Amino acid sequence: MTAAHTSPASHGSSVPTTSHSEATTLARRAVDLDPSWGRAYTVLGEVLVAQEELENGLEAHQEAVRLAPENALYRMNLGWLL
């Protein structure tokens, strides 16, 4: 059975645990596939923060908010870092 964890970005749903490097690769791919999708940036931000890359994580969360300023989840995730 695969272990799972929950983060603010996942809306409380369980997601399979994966390596940080794999998660970063997948999140960056999502950003590359659709750079206008705020969700991709908030996931990337969560992954980077989990890896203690706080500056890069902050930038990703800021981009999510810039793309979708009405999204309360993106604002909350950004607020946790400030």
N, C-alpha and C positions, 0 to 999 in steps of 0.2 A: 504494500500500500504506500502511496506517495504522501509525504508530509505536506501540510498546507499552512499558509499563514494569511493574515489579514492586514491590510494597510488602509489608511484613509482613502487612497486613490481607488481602491477596489470596491467601494461602497459596502463594505462589510462582507463581501462574498469571499469564499475561499479560493485561492489560486494555488496551483502546484508550485512547490518550492523548486527553484532552479539555480544554477550557478549565477553569481553576479555577472560574470563576463558574458554568459549566454543571454541573460536578461538585458544587459546593456546593448548587446548586438541586436537583439530583437526590437528593443525600444527605438534604437537609432534607425533601424530599417523602417519601422512604422512612420517615423518622422520623415524619412526620405521618400516614402511612398505617397504620403499626403502631408506636406508641410503646413497645410491650413487646418489640420485636425488638432485641436487643443488637447484632446485626450491623449494623443501620442506624446505630447510634451509633458503632461502631468505624470504619465507613467515613467517616462525617461527621468524626470526629476526625482521621483520616488526611488528609482533604482540607483541613481547617482548619490542621493543622500544616504541610502543604505550602505554605500561603499565609502562613505565619509568624504565624498567629493562635493562638499557643501557649496562652493562657488558655482560649479557647473550645474548642480541641482537647483540652486536658486535661479540661475538664468533660464533653465528649462521651465520652471514653475512660472516665472515672469512672462515667458512667451505664451504659455497656456492662457494666462489671464489676459494678455494683450489680444490674443485671438478670440477669446470668448469672455469678455469682461462681465457678462451677466451670470456666468457659471459660479455658483456659490462654492462648489467643491474645489474648483481651481483656486479661488480666493482663499479658502480655508487652508489648503495645502501650502500656499505661499505664506500665509500668516504664521504658520507654525515655524517657518524658517527665519522670520524677521524678529 
